[in-house]
Amino acid sequence: MYLRIVIFYLLAANLLTFVTYGVDKWKARHNRWRIPEATLLLLAALGGSIGALLAMRVFRHKTQHKKFRYGVPALLLVQLAIACVFIWGRI
């Protein structure tokens, strides 16, 4: 039961993050009001790090910013470590 909820949450979080990065890239190209970087990073931190990494590659967005280039993969590693703790009980 809980596993299904977690999987659904992670799918939704990554889809939302991917779409949000895409929208921000579109806004950047069209000189529109942008989504704050803190929001983009927060979405990645709340479970959307895979979606953020995919969006960074697909849209070529935020790839030159160090806090995204190194921060998002670091978030993914932390999230994977947390998942390992929950799955196996220890790292």
C-alpha positions as CSV (number, residue, x, y, z in Angstrom):
1,M,0.0,0.0,0.0
2,Y,2.6,2.5,1.1
3,L,4.9,1.5,-1.8
4,R,2.2,2.4,-4.3
5,I,1.7,5.8,-2.7
6,V,5.5,6.5,-2.8
7,I,5.8,5.4,-6.4
8,F,2.8,7.6,-7.4
9,Y,4.2,10.5,-5.5
10,L,7.6,10.2,-7.1
11,L,6.1,9.8,-10.6
12,A,4.0,12.9,-10.1
13,A,6.9,14.9,-8.5
14,N,9.2,14.1,-11.4
15,L,6.6,14.8,-14.1
16,L,5.7,18.2,-12.4
17,T,9.4,19.0,-12.2
18,F,10.1,18.1,-15.8
19,V,7.2,20.2,-17.0
20,T,8.1,23.1,-14.8
21,Y,11.7,23.2,-16.1
22,G,10.3,23.1,-19.7
23,V,7.9,26.0,-19.0
24,D,10.7,28.0,-17.5
25,K,12.8,27.4,-20.6
26,W,9.9,28.5,-22.8
27,K,9.6,31.7,-20.6
28,A,13.3,32.3,-20.9
29,R,13.1,32.2,-24.7
30,H,10.1,34.5,-24.9
31,N,11.3,37.1,-22.3
32,R,8.5,36.3,-19.9
33,W,8.4,36.3,-16.1
34,R,10.5,33.4,-15.0
35,I,10.0,30.7,-12.4
36,P,12.4,31.4,-9.5
37,E,15.5,29.2,-9.3
38,A,14.6,28.4,-5.7
39,T,11.3,26.9,-6.8
40,L,13.1,24.7,-9.5
41,L,15.6,23.5,-6.9
42,L,12.8,22.9,-4.3
43,L,10.9,20.7,-6.8
44,A,14.0,18.6,-7.4
45,A,14.6,18.4,-3.6
46,L,11.1,17.2,-3.0
47,G,11.6,14.1,-5.1
48,G,11.8,15.5,-8.6
49,S,15.5,15.2,-9.1
50,I,15.3,12.7,-12.0
51,G,12.7,14.9,-13.7
52,A,15.0,17.9,-13.2
53,L,18.0,16.0,-14.7
54,L,16.0,14.8,-17.7
55,A,14.6,18.3,-18.3
56,M,18.1,19.9,-18.0
57,R,19.2,17.6,-20.8
58,V,16.1,17.6,-23.0
59,F,15.6,21.4,-22.8
60,R,19.2,22.3,-22.3
61,H,18.1,24.4,-19.4
62,K,20.2,25.5,-16.4
63,T,23.1,23.4,-17.4
64,Q,25.7,26.2,-17.0
65,H,24.6,27.1,-13.4
66,K,26.8,25.3,-10.9
67,K,24.0,25.0,-8.3
68,F,22.0,23.1,-10.9
69,R,24.8,21.3,-12.6
70,Y,26.2,19.9,-9.3
71,G,23.3,20.4,-7.0
72,V,20.6,18.4,-8.8
73,P,22.8,15.3,-9.1
74,A,23.8,15.7,-5.4
75,L,20.1,15.8,-4.5
76,L,19.5,12.6,-6.5
77,L,22.3,10.8,-4.7
78,V,20.9,11.9,-1.3
79,Q,17.4,10.7,-2.4
80,L,18.9,7.3,-3.5
81,A,20.7,6.9,-0.2
82,I,17.4,7.6,1.6
83,A,15.6,5.1,-0.6
84,C,18.3,2.5,0.3
85,V,17.8,3.1,4.0
86,F,14.1,2.5,3.6
87,I,14.5,-0.5,1.4
88,W,17.3,-2.3,3.2
89,G,17.3,-0.7,6.6
90,R,20.8,0.7,6.3
91,I,23.3,2.0,3.8
